[in-house]
Amino acid sequence: MKCRACRAPAVIEVRRHNANFCREHFLRLCRDQVTRAIDDFSMIAPTDRVLVAVSGGKDSLGLWHLLRELGYEADGLYIGLGIGDYSEASAAHARAFASRHDLTLIEIDVPTDYGFDVPTGSRAARRTPCSACGLSKRHLFDKAAVDGGYDVVATGHNLDDEAAVLFGNTLRWQAEYLGRQRPVLEARPGFPRKVKPLVRLGERELAAYCVLQDIDYIVDECPMAAGNRHLGYKEALNVVEARSPGAKFEFYTRFLANAADRFQPEVDADRAALEPCTRCGSPATGDLCAFCRLVERAAPDTAQPVELLPTRAGGAAV
Amino acid sequence: MVVVKVQLRNPRREVELTGPLAVSALLEQLAIHRDTVLVIRDGELVPGDQRLPDDAVVEIRPVISGGCDEPLTACRTGAR
């Protein structure tokens, strides 16, 4: 196998591009794809302060690395969800990456700061673990970004993630969700701007990027995610992709170009007037926001949330 | 007999295959689609056409991440 660009020995084949790449040109491809996504959708301005949602996995650590390589000022935020050994291990990967690259990692620990862990708290609140986890992370990322004065939150959703979510939303024709599935969600009062710079890269490409850059990410999957529908959608799309390389990219990008706008009326109609949550100040449709309601049910004896304490990995508070 | 040791995940286990053989043949024997994994040897990516030498030890690392059952997002990175 030879690199398409330089004819040196290739280290990876990318069937979607019908090409093989050496290390140097594959890393350049990854940087170029992220640059193009950022430029095409006006995701991040050069002077923006970026908060990266960090899980310790390949996508978020790869994203953090890529954004820094491209010259953006980017801190990380890790949220501990109390999912046993998995949370311990994923936190260790996030901390080690930040320390090695001398980056600022903010940490929130849900059991310590809010009095519940996702497995038991979700049962108490009669939610699925994924629902309680997603709700908690969205709230805490939003709040940390707004409170910390960040211009934008960057998440590690890749092309496979977005195609699978689109597939699931399309199967059920969830118009409001389809209208919101965009690579950029603009800021609103109480909500930061959110961007997905990895939408032009597949997850195999992200994993390869991490291996080639010697990024030590957590490979094991969240035990709560095993067997969920999202994985089923990915498997179904991978069957299609195996027969038609590039199908996932076409599915997602043509949706953005040709169909996403058609669902905007449903998004606008769903936007109820939001008032500040009486407990935490975040946007809410009632007295309490969804996260504070979750905390109330999952940890009824919990005190008020603590302030965030940004720390530079491996050392003193900054 | 030459043996290639293969480390697999989810669950973690190790299998031995008769070598030498190409990476593509190894994946075929294990019924694993090339696009769902990386093959790694001594910390380096191994392309599909490469022939694994005697006594090679390789890791087959899955690349498909979980996500969640919430309808709108993939869960692990927390976007709304």
Interface residues (C-beta under 8 A of the other chain):
Chain A: M1 A10 V11 I12 E13 R15 N20 A53 S55 G57 K58 D59 S60 I79 T128 C130 S131 C133 G134 K137 R138 L140 F141 D142 V153 T155 G156 H157 D160 D161 E162 A164 V165 G168 N169 R172 Q174 Y177 R180 Q181 L185 F191 K194 K196 E203 R204 L206 A207 A208 V211 L212 D214 V219 D220 E221 C222 M224 A225 A226 N228 R229 H230 L231 K234 E235 N238 E241 A242
Chain B: R9 N10 H33 R34 D35 T36 V37 L38 I40 G43 E44 L45 P47 G48 D49 Q50 R61 P62 V63 I64 S65 G66 G67 C68 D69 E70 P71 L72 T73 A74 C75 R76 T77 G78 A79 R80
